[in-house]
Amino acid sequence: MPRGFLQLSRASGRWLVMGAIFTGIGLLGHAQTQSSSPEPIGGQAASQQPIFRSGVTLVTTDVIVRDEDGIFMSDLLPEDFIVEEEGIEQEIASLVRVDGGRVFDVLVETAVPAQEGIILPRVRKVDDTAGRIFVLFIDDLHMTAQLTPKVRQIMETIAENLVHEGDLFGIIATGTSNLSIDLTYDRNMLFAAAEKIVGSGFNPRDMITMQQRRTLSEVRWRAHVAYKTAFETLKNLERINNRRKVFIYISGGYDFNPFGEQYGQDVAQKYINQFEDQPFADVERQGAVFADSELHSEIAELTRAANRSNTTFHTLDPRGLMAGADIEYNLPTQEWNSHVFRTQSSLRSLAELTGGIAIVNRNNFVEGLREIDAETSDYYIVGFNTNRPEAGEARTRQLRIDVRREGAQVRARDSYTFASVATAR
């Protein structure tokens, strides 16, 4: 049986498990784009027949606001936010603040009527349910075996610096580690999972050999398996609302045409010498272009899925700070740097396009994880009502979110995507 088929079969099993996982926490919320609540007809009792706003959807998105000193601004009100959809300012329909992991409904706070007589501290509505859900995504198909001890250490670092008591988390791997851990509060599972991680990615010698033989289908198949596993997990996350959903994406990144500049040209030249026909060289050059476009397409689809579920990717490259290739691989510096740049860029793109942080080309993982911890502990969830797209209209819409406070530094996603009919099913 082909190796690729076995990988896809294992991945399919993990998708089913993750589906069952998220079904179990369905009470925490609904989809990030959900139909708005019914509105009573002016002054009628709630028990009377309501009217529904046809075709209107509540869109929610996470927003992190800090001052010039990097301190979370925890006193913002709905009128402080500017939300523009496709350049048109929207009215704030909901505003939730998560402060130190505790959830406060800001609109309820601001709706409390003024008290006469003795002034008492305002009662704030607090939801003590944990505000954070982590998915630890172990892309062991893109980690070499030599990275195994380092990745295990990173998992322990995550347990000590990022996932705290009260956080809900699950773990899923793409390949040989065969990890699929249900969402749990038990942090001991992190340490147990770390011992099972085994990298099975290609090293430079493997990729050079495949490039010379023009057998790169396995490289692209592995990337597709990784993306598909992440995509199916994100579909389940769409069911959860008003929770900070964090996708820790641990991978060595993707390059669909590794070391193609040198070895691709060598192969093309052999064809030219043999057949004396220029189109062969054109085909080789197009192959590299097609590979790049495939990679961009996969990244774009995955980020759209993340934006639909209001999930933020934080990517982590276990290779750390990258120097030159080992001398045994005999690679030109330019070839090696180009390969490293493409793999790191794929991880940076996943993070940047979803409002996350890329811990890439750096050895201090603790500092990066603490930064993610701060980003996911203090934030706002801003909601507004919008009309669903009609048939033939674009399903992705641009967002711009700002704050009417001097010195405010805002981090938020710049677009969101409606689920298609097929995705919604």
C-alpha angles and dihedrals in degrees: 000000000000116000092232091056091052091051092050091048091053091046091050090055091052092050089056091050092049089050089056090047095057093042087062092060097041091121091069092076150306137262118313090241104047136159112270121251119268116266121220116237107260108300098344120137117264090245092064124090110291127211122229128219100237117226094002120136131191110230118197128188136177117248126188116200123186134169126237090279092053093254118144112251101226100172101068120135130202092263090058093066127083113199119181124185112196088343095308118114115238132208115247108246099176137012125187124179122205109198118180089343094306118118123228127181102224095190090056090049094052092046094063108116121238115268123229122222117006112032111227129187111275113258110236122206107236129190107203093193111118109268099206133075118183128197111194105204113196109194096192090162085074100043121085119232089250089064094058097097091046094050091049089053090049090055090055089048089053090052091052101041110025116023109063136181108292095029117122115220143168133192130216131172130200102217147001097355087072093205123164113152121178119238106280143161092221106110090189086075088068092062092044091051092050091064091058098054115113122173117226103171126132119266121217093267091056092050094046090052092049091047092052091049092042091235101132096135091101091054091055093040092056091051090049091052090051093049093045092051091051092045094054091048091052091052089061092048089061088078094066122082135187094017129110104247113199124188111197102199111197111188145125090238133240138284116170093192106038115191088351099145095070104026095038090055091048092054092045091052091053089055091048092050092047100044102017088221119136097204090073089066089048090054091052092051091047089052090062091047092049090050091053092048091050090053093048090048093052092048092047093051092048093050090049089054090049092050092049090056094040089239123151122217117217107185126205125192109204091199089077121191106008122219128174123312120273112274091239090070093058093213124163111246092240092053093050094046091049092052093047091047092054094048092048092045091056090057094043090052093053090052100040095046091055099040095258139127126259115213092198132147093006133107099205100088093162092063092049093048092050089052089053089047091056092046092052098043100055120040146108130248107214121194134190135172120247138170117257115245117266122230110296095017122121113268094207118076130187121242132199118187123185138159129231095227127105113249094012114151112202128199117187141131117277099215144018133204131217116228115251120235090259092050093046091058 
